[in-house]
Amino acid sequence: MILWMVLLVLMVLGFLVYPFLAGARLSAASLDEQNTRKKTNVRLFKEQQAQLEQQQVLGEIDLDQYRRLVVDAEKLLLVNTELDPFETANSAGNGLWLLPLLLIGSLAATWSIYDDIGAAEDENVAVLLNQIASLEAQTPRMVELNQELIQAVEGRVQKRPDNIYYWVILAQAAIADNDFFVASQYFGSALEMAPQDSQLLAQYAEILFLLDGSKFTQRVGIAVGKAFAANPDNQIVLGLKGIEAFTNADFQLAVTYWQGAQAQLNPDSNIFQGLQVGIDRAREFIKDDFGSHNNETQLNEVQIALQINLSLDVKVPTKPGQRVFIAAVRESGPPMPLAAKKILASQLPRTLVLTEKDAILPGQDLTTETKIRVVARLSISGSATPQSGDWEATSERIDLDEHEGEIILVIDRQRP
C-alpha cells in the first residue's frame, strides 16, 4: 500500500515539475530572441548616426538639427531595446524557487490525507486476521495476536464508525470474554449503521437472551420478533424461536423451529447436536401429551393425534419463504379442513402432529369424523387455497378408529 502511495506522489510531482521545466525552456528562447533584437537596434542606431554626421559635414543640416535628430534616434533605441517585464521576471529565476515549496507541500498533504482516509490501518487489521487464521490452536502467540487485533480495531473504529465488520469483531471478542453487556453495545452500534441487517438483528437478539440469563424477557421477545420478521429462515432466530416455544410448552412448534435450524447446519457440528438434544426432549413431552400412561390428564384433553412424517421430493423446486400447508380433510364431503397447520418449506423434512386443537372451525374437528385423508401442499402463490402448479401429496384413506403409527407423506405431485 505504501508503494502505491509513493508511485502516486511521483506522478503528482511530475505534473508539478513539468510546467517549470517547460517554462524555463521558453524563457531561454525568449531571452535569445530579445538579445538578437537589441543588437539589431543598436546597429541600426549607429548606421543612422553615421548618416546624420555625413549630412552635417555636407551642410545638408546644421549642428542643432544634427543634435536634435541624434537625440530622437537615441530615444527610439531605448524604446526598442527595453526588456519585456514578463520576460524579465521569467529571466530572473523563472519561478523555480517555488518548486521546492510545492514539492514539500505536496508530500506533506499527501501523507496527511492518506493518514486520515487511507487504508494502512485496515491493511494492518487484515494482516492480523490472516495471521490468526493461520494458527490451528490456542497458543500464546494467538493470544498476543488477538490482543493486537482488538487494539487495532478499537482504534480504527473511532475513524470508521460505519464499518459494521469492525463492530462485529469487537462484539465477538466481548462474547469470548463473557462480557455480554459490552457485546450488546457493540451489536447495537452496528445496527445503527444497518438497522435492517437480518444477521445483525439475529445476533443482537441472541446476545440479549444471554445477557438476560437465557430468559425470554420483554426486550428479548421484541428483538427476536424483529429478527424473525427480517428473515424467518435465519438459523439463529429459529433456534431462539424454538427455545421460546419450548418455554411456552408448545413442544411441537419448538421441534418445527429447531428442525428448520438444523437444515442449515452440518450434522456433525456441535450446534446441530445440541438442537437434536432439544428436539428429542420436546418429542418426549409430545409423547407424554398424546399417548403416555403417565399423563392421563393430557390424554383426556387430546383425543386424536396424527403424527405425520413429511418431506419434499428432490425434484420439487423451492424458494425462500415458501409455505407448506398440511390439512386433515374428510374422505368425502365439504373441503374445509378438520385440522390444519402451515410451515416453511425450508423446515422439511420433519415430523409434525395434527390434533383436534388444530381445527379451523368450532365443532368441526378430528373428533367429528372417522374417515379422513391428510393432504400436504407446497404453495406456489403463498395462498392456502389450492392453485394450479402447486406441489402436493395425499395419504390413503385413514380410519381414525383403527389408525396407529406415522403417516408418511412425500410431496412429489404437481397440480395441473
VOPAGU-2260 file (C-alpha; in pm, 1 decimal, decimal comma):
REM VOPAGU-2260
SITE   aa  ch    i         X         Y         Z
SITE  MET   A    0       0,0       0,0       0,0
SITE  ILE   A    1     285,7     239,7      84,5
SITE  LEU   A    2     446,3     158,8    -251,7
SITE  TRP   A    3     131,3     264,2    -433,2
SITE  MET   A    4     121,5     587,6    -236,9
SITE  VAL   A    5     484,8     663,6    -334,8
SITE  LEU   A    6     409,1     595,7    -700,7
SITE  LEU   A    7     109,1     825,7    -682,8
SITE  VAL   A    8     319,7    1103,1    -526,5
SITE  LEU   A    9     581,3    1065,4    -800,2
SITE  MET   A   10     309,9    1105,0   -1062,2
SITE  VAL   A   11     187,1    1422,8    -892,9
SITE  LEU   A   12     541,9    1560,0    -874,5
SITE  GLY   A   13     581,0    1500,9   -1246,1
SITE  PHE   A   14     283,7    1724,2   -1315,5
SITE  LEU   A   15     426,7    1991,7   -1084,2
SITE  VAL   A   16     779,7    1991,5   -1227,2
SITE  TYR   A   17     689,0    1983,1   -1595,2
SITE  PRO   A   18     543,2    2339,3   -1621,4
SITE  PHE   A   19     854,7    2483,5   -1460,2
SITE  LEU   A   20    1091,7    2298,4   -1693,6
SITE  ALA   A   21     883,7    2388,1   -1996,2
SITE  GLY   A   22     866,4    2748,2   -1879,7
SITE  ALA   A   23    1243,5    2760,1   -1833,1
SITE  ARG   A   24    1299,0    2642,6   -2191,2
SITE  LEU   A   25    1055,1    2901,7   -2326,2
SITE  SER   A   26    1216,6    3175,8   -2119,1
SITE  ALA   A   27    1563,7    3092,8   -2250,6
SITE  ALA   A   28    1438,3    3104,6   -2608,3
SITE  SER   A   29    1270,5    3441,1   -2542,6
SITE  LEU   A   30    1591,2    3591,2   -2398,8
SITE  ASP   A   31    1789,3    3481,5   -2703,0
SITE  GLU   A   32    1535,6    3647,1   -2929,8
SITE  GLN   A   33    1540,6    3966,2   -2723,8
SITE  ASN   A   34    1921,7    3988,8   -2732,0
SITE  THR   A   35    1922,4    3948,1   -3108,5
SITE  ARG   A   36    1664,6    4226,0   -3144,8
SITE  LYS   A   37    1869,5    4456,9   -2919,0
SITE  LYS   A   38    2185,5    4407,2   -3125,2
SITE  THR   A   39    1993,8    4481,6   -3441,8
SITE  ASN   A   40    1850,4    4805,1   -3299,7
SITE  VAL   A   41    2194,7    4920,4   -3183,0
SITE  ARG   A   42    2339,5    4850,7   -3524,4
SITE  LEU   A   43    2062,6    5050,0   -3694,1
SITE  PHE   A   44    2115,7    5338,4   -3448,1
SITE  LYS   A   45    2485,9    5354,1   -3530,5
SITE  GLU   A   46    2413,9    5349,8   -3901,3
SITE  GLN   A   47    2160,5    5633,3   -3863,3
SITE  GLN   A   48    2408,0    5836,5   -3651,0
SITE  ALA   A   49    2680,5    5798,5   -3914,5
SITE  GLN   A   50    2438,6    5909,9   -4184,0
SITE  LEU   A   51    2346,8    6222,9   -3980,9
SITE  GLU   A   52    2715,3    6307,0   -3932,1
SITE  GLN   A   53    2771,4    6287,1   -4306,8
SITE  GLN   A   54    2472,9    6513,8   -4372,3
SITE  GLN   A   55    2615,2    6772,5   -4130,1
SITE  VAL   A   56    2956,5    6762,0   -4295,6
SITE  LEU   A   57    2797,1    6816,1   -4636,0
SITE  GLY   A   58    2599,8    7108,8   -4496,1
SITE  GLU   A   59    2262,3    6950,0   -4553,9
SITE  ILE   A   60    2174,4    7000,7   -4184,5
SITE  ASP   A   61    2318,6    7236,9   -3925,6
SITE  LEU   A   62    2461,4    7136,4   -3587,0
SITE  ASP   A   63    2138,6    7195,9   -3393,9
SITE  GLN   A   64    1941,1    6979,9   -3634,1
SITE  TYR   A   65    2206,9    6710,3   -3609,4
SITE  ARG   A   66    2195,1    6708,3   -3229,5
SITE  ARG   A   67    1811,9    6701,2   -3223,7
SITE  LEU   A   68    1793,3    6411,6   -3469,7
SITE  VAL   A   69    2055,9    6213,1   -3276,4
SITE  VAL   A   70    1858,1    6260,2   -2952,8
SITE  ASP   A   71    1542,3    6134,8   -3124,3
SITE  ALA   A   72    1730,2    5830,8   -3253,1
SITE  GLU   A   73    1863,5    5756,3   -2904,1
SITE  LYS   A   74    1511,2    5773,5   -2758,9
SITE  LEU   A   75    1384,7    5532,5   -3024,4
SITE  LEU   A   76    1673,3    5297,6   -2947,9
SITE  LEU   A   77    1583,6    5295,9   -2578,9
SITE  VAL   A   78    1223,0    5213,3   -2658,0
SITE  ASN   A   79    1315,4    4931,7   -2895,6
SITE  THR   A   80    1566,1    4774,1   -2658,1
SITE  GLU   A   81    1355,6    4795,9   -2336,1
SITE  LEU   A   82    1302,6    4447,8   -2178,8
SITE  ASP   A   83     951,0    4290,2   -2159,1
SITE  PRO   A   84     850,1    4291,1   -1785,1
SITE  PHE   A   85     709,9    3933,8   -1806,5
SITE  GLU   A   86    1024,1    3808,7   -1976,5
SITE  THR   A   87    1237,2    3995,4   -1723,8
SITE  ALA   A   88    1054,8    3820,6   -1438,0
SITE  ASN   A   89    1098,8    3484,2   -1607,6
SITE  SER   A   90    1466,9    3551,0   -1668,2
SITE  ALA   A   91    1515,9    3636,7   -1300,6
SITE  GLY   A   92    1476,0    3274,3   -1184,9
SITE  ASN   A   93    1167,4    3162,7   -1386,4
SITE  GLY   A   94     981,3    3096,0   -1055,9
SITE  LEU   A   95    1185,6    2782,2    -995,8
SITE  TRP   A   96    1222,5    2888,0    -633,1
SITE  LEU   A   97     857,2    2786,0    -589,4
SITE  LEU   A   98     922,5    2427,1    -698,0
SITE  PRO   A   99    1082,6    2300,1    -371,2
SITE  LEU   A  100     796,6    2453,0    -170,8
SITE  LEU   A  101     538,3    2286,6    -392,6
SITE  LEU   A  102     716,6    1951,0    -369,1
SITE  ILE   A  103     736,9    1963,8       9,2
SITE  GLY   A  104     374,0    2080,3      35,2
SITE  SER   A  105     253,2    1801,1    -194,6
SITE  LEU   A  106     434,8    1534,7       6,0
SITE  ALA   A  107     302,4    1669,2     336,7
SITE  ALA   A  108     -55,6    1699,7     206,6
SITE  THR   A  109     -48,1    1352,1      50,8
SITE  TRP   A  110      78,1    1190,5     368,7
SITE  SER   A  111    -175,5    1379,1     582,1
SITE  ILE   A  112    -467,9    1281,7     358,8
SITE  TYR   A  113    -354,1     920,4     339,7
SITE  ASP   A  114    -312,6     906,1     715,9
SITE  ASP   A  115    -668,0    1036,9     757,3
SITE  ILE   A  116    -858,9     844,7     489,4
SITE  GLY   A  117    -611,3     579,9     377,5
SITE  ALA   A  118    -626,2     207,1     442,7
SITE  ALA   A  119    -295,1     145,6     618,1
SITE  GLU   A  120    -469,6      61,9     946,2
SITE  ASP   A  121    -726,4    -152,2     764,4
SITE  GLU   A  122    -441,5    -340,2     597,7
SITE  ASN   A  123    -287,8    -399,3     939,4
SITE  VAL   A  124    -617,0    -545,0    1064,3
SITE  ALA   A  125    -634,2    -774,4     760,3
SITE  VAL   A  126    -277,7    -894,3     821,4
SITE  LEU   A  127    -357,6    -973,6    1185,9
SITE  LEU   A  128    -671,8   -1165,5    1086,5
SITE  ASN   A  129    -475,1   -1371,7     835,6
SITE  GLN   A  130    -208,4   -1448,1    1093,3
SITE  ILE   A  131    -468,3   -1559,0    1347,1
SITE  ALA   A  132    -642,2   -1776,4    1088,1
SITE  SER   A  133    -312,8   -1948,3    1007,5
SITE  LEU   A  134    -274,9   -2070,8    1366,5
SITE  GLU   A  135    -450,1   -2401,4    1431,8
SITE  ALA   A  136    -462,4   -2399,6    1810,7
SITE  GLN   A  137    -483,4   -2158,0    2101,7
SITE  THR   A  138    -123,9   -2058,7    2167,1
SITE  PRO   A  139      46,6   -1767,8    2346,1
SITE  ARG   A  140     114,2   -1623,4    2001,5
SITE  MET   A  141    -256,9   -1637,1    1913,4
SITE  VAL   A  142    -346,3   -1464,0    2240,7
SITE  GLU   A  143     -95,4   -1192,5    2159,4
SITE  LEU   A  144    -228,2   -1151,0    1806,7
SITE  ASN   A  145    -586,5   -1132,9    1933,9
SITE  GLN   A  146    -491,1    -854,9    2171,7
SITE  GLU   A  147    -317,9    -665,6    1890,4
SITE  LEU   A  148    -623,8    -715,4    1669,8
SITE  ILE   A  149    -865,6    -578,7    1929,2
SITE  GLN   A  150    -643,2    -276,9    1994,8
SITE  ALA   A  151    -614,3    -209,5    1620,9
SITE  VAL   A  152    -990,3    -241,7    1564,4
SITE  GLU   A  153   -1074,1     -25,3    1867,2
SITE  GLY   A  154    -851,3     247,4    1726,5
SITE  ARG   A  155    -980,5     211,1    1373,4
SITE  VAL   A  156   -1349,3     205,6    1462,4
SITE  GLN   A  157   -1313,6     557,8    1602,0
SITE  LYS   A  158   -1230,7     677,5    1250,0
SITE  ARG   A  159   -1454,0     427,7    1072,1
SITE  PRO   A  160   -1770,1     401,4    1284,7
SITE  ASP   A  161   -1964,6     297,9     973,9
SITE  ASN   A  162   -1761,3     -22,0     933,2
SITE  ILE   A  163   -2005,1    -290,8    1053,9
SITE  TYR   A  164   -1741,3    -562,8    1033,8
SITE  TYR   A  165   -1527,1    -391,5    1298,0
SITE  TRP   A  166   -1819,4    -365,9    1541,6
SITE  VAL   A  167   -1888,1    -737,5    1493,3
SITE  ILE   A  168   -1522,4    -824,0    1561,1
SITE  LEU   A  169   -1535,7    -628,1    1886,7
SITE  ALA   A  170   -1867,7    -790,6    1982,0
SITE  GLN   A  171   -1731,4   -1139,8    1921,3
SITE  ALA   A  172   -1425,6   -1059,0    2131,6
SITE  ALA   A  173   -1652,6    -940,0    2414,5
SITE  ILE   A  174   -1854,6   -1263,4    2389,2
SITE  ALA   A  175   -1533,0   -1462,9    2414,0
SITE  ASP   A  176   -1466,9   -1276,3    2741,3
SITE  ASN   A  177   -1827,3   -1347,0    2857,5
SITE  ASP   A  178   -1893,1    -972,3    2861,8
SITE  PHE   A  179   -2241,4    -987,1    2712,1
SITE  PHE   A  180   -2327,8    -630,9    2810,0
SITE  VAL   A  181   -2038,4    -483,7    2610,6
SITE  ALA   A  182   -2115,2    -722,2    2323,5
SITE  SER   A  183   -2475,6    -598,7    2314,9
SITE  GLN   A  184   -2349,5    -239,2    2291,9
SITE  TYR   A  185   -2121,5    -325,7    2001,0
SITE  PHE   A  186   -2403,6    -502,9    1816,8
SITE  GLY   A  187   -2624,8    -201,4    1889,7
SITE  SER   A  188   -2365,0      26,8    1729,3
SITE  ALA   A  189   -2353,4    -199,3    1423,1
SITE  LEU   A  190   -2734,0    -191,2    1396,3
SITE  GLU   A  191   -2724,9     187,4    1394,3
SITE  MET   A  192   -2533,7     156,4    1067,3
SITE  ALA   A  193   -2753,0    -123,8     923,8
SITE  PRO   A  194   -3086,1    -143,1    1113,0
SITE  GLN   A  195   -3236,8    -394,2     866,0
SITE  ASP   A  196   -2947,3    -640,0     854,2
SITE  SER   A  197   -3111,4    -973,5     940,6
SITE  GLN   A  198   -2792,0   -1139,0    1065,6
SITE  LEU   A  199   -2711,4    -846,5    1296,1
SITE  LEU   A  200   -3067,8    -849,9    1429,3
SITE  ALA   A  201   -3035,6   -1222,3    1499,0
SITE  GLN   A  202   -2700,1   -1184,6    1676,1
SITE  TYR   A  203   -2830,4    -890,8    1879,8
SITE  ALA   A  204   -3136,4   -1092,0    1989,1
SITE  GLU   A  205   -2913,3   -1384,8    2085,7
SITE  ILE   A  206   -2680,8   -1170,1    2297,2
SITE  LEU   A  207   -2976,5   -1006,1    2474,2
SITE  PHE   A  208   -3107,8   -1355,2    2552,5
SITE  LEU   A  209   -2774,5   -1449,2    2709,5
SITE  LEU   A  210   -2747,8   -1113,6    2888,0
SITE  ASP   A  211   -3091,3   -1165,5    3046,2
SITE  GLY   A  212   -2996,0   -1502,7    3190,2
SITE  SER   A  213   -3125,8   -1713,3    2897,9
SITE  LYS   A  214   -3479,5   -1593,8    2962,1
SITE  PHE   A  215   -3736,5   -1454,0    2723,5
SITE  THR   A  216   -3776,7   -1108,5    2873,6
SITE  GLN   A  217   -3982,6    -845,0    2701,1
SITE  ARG   A  218   -3686,4    -689,5    2520,7
SITE  VAL   A  219   -3561,8   -1031,7    2411,3
SITE  GLY   A  220   -3904,4   -1113,1    2268,2
SITE  ILE   A  221   -3911,1    -782,7    2078,7
SITE  ALA   A  222   -3560,5    -837,5    1942,0
SITE  VAL   A  223   -3640,3   -1193,4    1832,4
SITE  GLY   A  224   -3960,9   -1072,6    1666,4
SITE  LYS   A  225   -3772,0    -810,5    1464,7
SITE  ALA   A  226   -3510,5   -1062,9    1358,8
SITE  PHE   A  227   -3776,7   -1318,6    1262,2
SITE  ALA   A  228   -3961,3   -1058,0    1055,6
SITE  ALA   A  229   -3637,1    -967,2     875,8
SITE  ASN   A  230   -3555,6   -1331,6     794,4
SITE  PRO   A  231   -3776,1   -1618,3     917,3
SITE  ASP   A  232   -3520,7   -1872,4     792,4
SITE  ASN   A  233   -3224,3   -1742,9     993,3
SITE  GLN   A  234   -3066,5   -2031,3    1184,0
SITE  ILE   A  235   -3002,2   -1826,8    1499,9
SITE  VAL   A  236   -3357,5   -1692,0    1504,1
SITE  LEU   A  237   -3510,3   -2036,7    1451,7
SITE  GLY   A  238   -3308,3   -2165,5    1744,5
SITE  LEU   A  239   -3434,7   -1883,1    1965,0
SITE  LYS   A  240   -3794,0   -1928,7    1849,4
SITE  GLY   A  241   -3764,4   -2296,7    1934,8
SITE  ILE   A  242   -3649,2   -2209,9    2287,5
SITE  GLU   A  243   -3937,0   -1967,0    2321,7
SITE  ALA   A  244   -4189,1   -2228,1    2207,2
SITE  PHE   A  245   -4040,3   -2489,2    2438,8
SITE  THR   A  246   -4060,6   -2244,0    2730,0
SITE  ASN   A  247   -4429,7   -2190,5    2648,1
SITE  ALA   A  248   -4483,9   -2570,2    2643,9
SITE  ASP   A  249   -4556,1   -2563,5    2268,0
SITE  PHE   A  250   -4327,4   -2859,1    2212,4
SITE  GLN   A  251   -4429,3   -2940,5    1856,9
SITE  LEU   A  252   -4367,8   -2582,4    1748,3
SITE  ALA   A  253   -4029,3   -2598,8    1919,1
SITE  VAL   A  254   -3943,2   -2910,0    1717,6
SITE  THR   A  255   -4052,9   -2730,2    1399,7
SITE  TYR   A  256   -3824,7   -2434,7    1460,9
SITE  TRP   A  257   -3528,1   -2645,6    1568,1
SITE  GLN   A  258   -3556,9   -2872,8    1266,9
SITE  GLY   A  259   -3558,5   -2563,3    1047,8
SITE  ALA   A  260   -3237,0   -2450,8    1215,2
SITE  GLN   A  261   -3081,3   -2795,1    1172,5
SITE  ALA   A  262   -3149,9   -2790,6     799,0
SITE  GLN   A  263   -2886,5   -2515,0     765,8
SITE  LEU   A  264   -2615,9   -2689,0     971,1
SITE  ASN   A  265   -2361,5   -2964,3     928,3
SITE  PRO   A  266   -2497,1   -3274,5    1106,9
SITE  ASP   A  267   -2154,7   -3322,7    1264,8
SITE  SER   A  268   -2148,7   -2976,1    1420,6
SITE  ASN   A  269   -2194,3   -2919,9    1792,4
SITE  ILE   A  270   -2483,9   -2680,9    1731,6
SITE  PHE   A  271   -2669,9   -2944,2    1527,4
SITE  GLN   A  272   -2619,9   -3199,7    1803,2
SITE  GLY   A  273   -2735,4   -2952,1    2067,6
SITE  LEU   A  274   -3052,7   -2882,8    1872,4
SITE  GLN   A  275   -3110,7   -3256,0    1836,4
SITE  VAL   A  276   -3099,6   -3291,9    2214,8
SITE  GLY   A  277   -3370,0   -3026,2    2239,4
SITE  ILE   A  278   -3577,6   -3193,7    1967,6
SITE  ASP   A  279   -3557,6   -3531,2    2138,5
SITE  ARG   A  280   -3657,9   -3375,4    2468,1
SITE  ALA   A  281   -3953,6   -3195,5    2306,2
SITE  ARG   A  282   -4068,7   -3519,1    2143,4
SITE  GLU   A  283   -4068,3   -3688,7    2479,7
SITE  PHE   A  284   -4309,2   -3424,6    2604,9
SITE  ILE   A  285   -4520,8   -3468,9    2290,3
SITE  LYS   A  286   -4545,4   -3840,8    2354,5
SITE  ASP   A  287   -4637,8   -3772,4    2712,8
SITE  ASP   A  288   -4906,2   -3532,1    2592,9
SITE  PHE   A  289   -5055,0   -3765,6    2334,8
SITE  GLY   A  290   -5005,1   -4123,1    2445,8
SITE  SER   A  291   -4822,4   -4172,8    2768,5
SITE  HIS   A  292   -4991,5   -4358,7    3050,2
SITE  ASN   A  293   -4800,2   -4132,0    3285,9
SITE  ASN   A  294   -5006,2   -3828,4    3187,4
SITE  GLU   A  295   -5370,3   -3922,3    3161,3
SITE  THR   A  296   -5484,5   -3562,3    3203,7
SITE  GLN   A  297   -5317,5   -3463,3    2876,2
SITE  LEU   A  298   -5452,6   -3779,7    2712,6
SITE  ASN   A  299   -5804,2   -3680,4    2803,9
SITE  GLU   A  300   -5751,7   -3328,8    2666,3
SITE  VAL   A  301   -5630,5   -3457,9    2326,4
SITE  GLN   A  302   -5836,5   -3745,4    2192,8
SITE  ILE   A  303   -5679,2   -3780,3    1845,9
SITE  ALA   A  304   -5323,9   -3712,8    1736,4
SITE  LEU   A  305   -5199,2   -3774,8    1382,2
SITE  GLN   A  306   -4819,2   -3795,6    1361,6
SITE  ILE   A  307   -4707,9   -3703,8    1009,0
SITE  ASN   A  308   -4362,5   -3762,6     863,0
SITE  LEU   A  309   -4342,9   -3504,9     582,4
SITE  SER   A  310   -4072,8   -3447,1     319,9
SITE  LEU   A  311   -4017,3   -3296,1     -26,8
SITE  ASP   A  312   -3912,4   -3497,2    -329,0
SITE  VAL   A  313   -3571,8   -3386,4    -457,0
SITE  LYS   A  314   -3723,6   -3283,0    -791,3
SITE  VAL   A  315   -3952,6   -3023,8    -629,0
SITE  PRO   A  316   -3813,4   -2669,4    -662,7
SITE  THR   A  317   -3847,4   -2433,1    -366,4
SITE  LYS   A  318   -3786,9   -2066,5    -295,4
SITE  PRO   A  319   -3701,9   -1889,1      32,3
SITE  GLY   A  320   -4011,8   -1820,1     238,2
SITE  GLN   A  321   -4238,4   -2070,5      56,2
SITE  ARG   A  322   -4507,1   -2223,6     273,9
SITE  VAL   A  323   -4632,7   -2580,1     307,7
SITE  PHE   A  324   -4993,3   -2632,8     419,7
SITE  ILE   A  325   -5087,6   -2958,3     594,4
SITE  ALA   A  326   -5453,1   -3045,2     645,3
SITE  ALA   A  327   -5672,9   -3335,7     753,8
SITE  VAL   A  328   -5987,7   -3340,9     538,0
SITE  ARG   A  329   -6294,7   -3557,2     517,8
SITE  GLU   A  330   -6276,5   -3850,9     281,4
SITE  SER   A  331   -6591,4   -3711,7     123,0
SITE  GLY   A  332   -6795,0   -3401,6     186,5
SITE  PRO   A  333   -6709,5   -3033,5     235,0
SITE  PRO   A  334   -6341,5   -2949,1     159,9
SITE  MET   A  335   -6297,0   -2737,5     475,4
SITE  PRO   A  336   -6006,4   -2891,7     674,8
SITE  LEU   A  337   -6082,8   -3057,6    1005,2
SITE  ALA   A  338   -5731,3   -2965,7    1125,1
SITE  ALA   A  339   -5453,6   -2770,4     957,6
SITE  LYS   A  340   -5105,0   -2628,4    1003,3
SITE  LYS   A  341   -4855,1   -2438,5     790,4
SITE  ILE   A  342   -4476,3   -2447,7     799,0
SITE  LEU   A  343   -4184,9   -2324,6     588,0
SITE  ALA   A  344   -4066,0   -2545,3     304,9
SITE  SER   A  345   -3712,6   -2494,1     432,5
SITE  GLN   A  346   -3811,5   -2680,7     750,5
SITE  LEU   A  347   -3864,8   -3009,1     564,9
SITE  PRO   A  348   -3814,4   -3294,5     617,6
SITE  ARG   A  349   -3973,1   -3303,8     962,5
SITE  THR   A  350   -4237,0   -3470,5    1176,3
SITE  LEU   A  351   -4545,4   -3283,8    1294,5
SITE  VAL   A  352   -4866,5   -3364,0    1479,6
SITE  LEU   A  353   -5225,5   -3272,6    1394,7
SITE  THR   A  354   -5486,3   -3287,9    1672,0
SITE  GLU   A  355   -5840,6   -3164,6    1719,3
SITE  LYS   A  356   -5684,6   -2848,9    1867,8
SITE  ASP   A  357   -5573,2   -2758,6    1516,1
SITE  ALA   A  358   -5934,1   -2726,2    1398,2
SITE  ILE   A  359   -6029,5   -2436,5    1169,5
SITE  LEU   A  360   -6397,8   -2411,0    1267,0
SITE  PRO   A  361   -6551,8   -2481,3    1607,4
SITE  GLY   A  362   -6743,2   -2809,7    1613,0
SITE  GLN   A  363   -6570,1   -2942,8    1301,7
SITE  ASP   A  364   -6256,4   -3127,7    1403,7
SITE  LEU   A  365   -6099,0   -3471,4    1402,9
SITE  THR   A  366   -6335,4   -3596,3    1670,6
SITE  THR   A  367   -6639,0   -3541,8    1445,1
SITE  GLU   A  368   -6522,4   -3772,3    1163,7
SITE  THR   A  369   -6388,1   -4125,6    1138,0
SITE  LYS   A  370   -6259,0   -4148,5     780,3
SITE  ILE   A  371   -6019,0   -3881,1     657,1
SITE  ARG   A  372   -5724,1   -3811,4     431,4
SITE  VAL   A  373   -5417,9   -3597,5     502,5
SITE  VAL   A  374   -5306,0   -3352,7     233,5
SITE  ALA   A  375   -4974,1   -3164,9     225,6
SITE  ARG   A  376   -4929,5   -2888,9     -33,8
SITE  LEU   A  377   -4635,9   -2666,1    -127,7
SITE  SER   A  378   -4798,3   -2337,8    -228,8
SITE  ILE   A  379   -4650,6   -2152,2    -525,8
SITE  SER   A  380   -4856,2   -1837,7    -463,9
SITE  GLY   A  381   -4849,2   -1845,1     -83,2
SITE  SER   A  382   -5226,3   -1890,0     -67,8
SITE  ALA   A  383   -5392,8   -2159,7     140,7
SITE  THR   A  384   -5633,0   -2218,1    -149,9
SITE  PRO   A  385   -5502,2   -2484,4    -393,0
SITE  GLN   A  386   -5368,5   -2334,2    -716,7
SITE  SER   A  387   -5251,3   -2477,2   -1046,1
SITE  GLY   A  388   -4880,5   -2550,8   -1026,0
SITE  ASP   A  389   -4877,0   -2628,0    -652,2
SITE  TRP   A  390   -4696,5   -2944,5    -542,8
SITE  GLU   A  391   -4878,7   -3183,8    -310,9
SITE  ALA   A  392   -4912,6   -3527,2    -157,3
SITE  THR   A  393   -5225,9   -3704,6     -34,5
SITE  SER   A  394   -5247,6   -4000,5     203,4
SITE  GLU   A  395   -5457,8   -4308,9     162,7
SITE  ARG   A  396   -5789,9   -4319,2     346,8
SITE  ILE   A  397   -5737,5   -4320,0     721,8
SITE  ASP   A  398   -5981,6   -4475,9     963,9
SITE  LEU   A  399   -5933,8   -4281,0    1284,6
SITE  ASP   A  400   -6087,5   -4558,5    1495,2
SITE  GLU   A  401   -5819,0   -4802,9    1387,3
SITE  HIS   A  402   -5520,3   -4586,6    1285,7
SITE  GLU   A  403   -5182,9   -4624,5    1457,5
SITE  GLY   A  404   -4830,8   -4513,0    1374,7
SITE  GLU   A  405   -4693,7   -4239,0    1148,0
SITE  ILE   A  406   -4843,3   -4110,1     824,6
SITE  ILE   A  407   -4560,3   -4078,9     572,0
SITE  LEU   A  408   -4608,9   -3815,1     300,7
SITE  VAL   A  409   -4365,9   -3714,0      23,8
SITE  ILE   A  410   -4466,3   -3407,8    -176,1
SITE  ASP   A  411   -4391,2   -3509,4    -534,5
SITE  ARG   A  412   -4702,9   -3441,4    -748,0
SITE  GLN   A  413   -4778,0   -3111,0    -924,8
SITE  ARG   A  414   -5133,4   -2992,4    -966,1
SITE  PRO   A  415   -5239,5   -2941,3   -1330,4
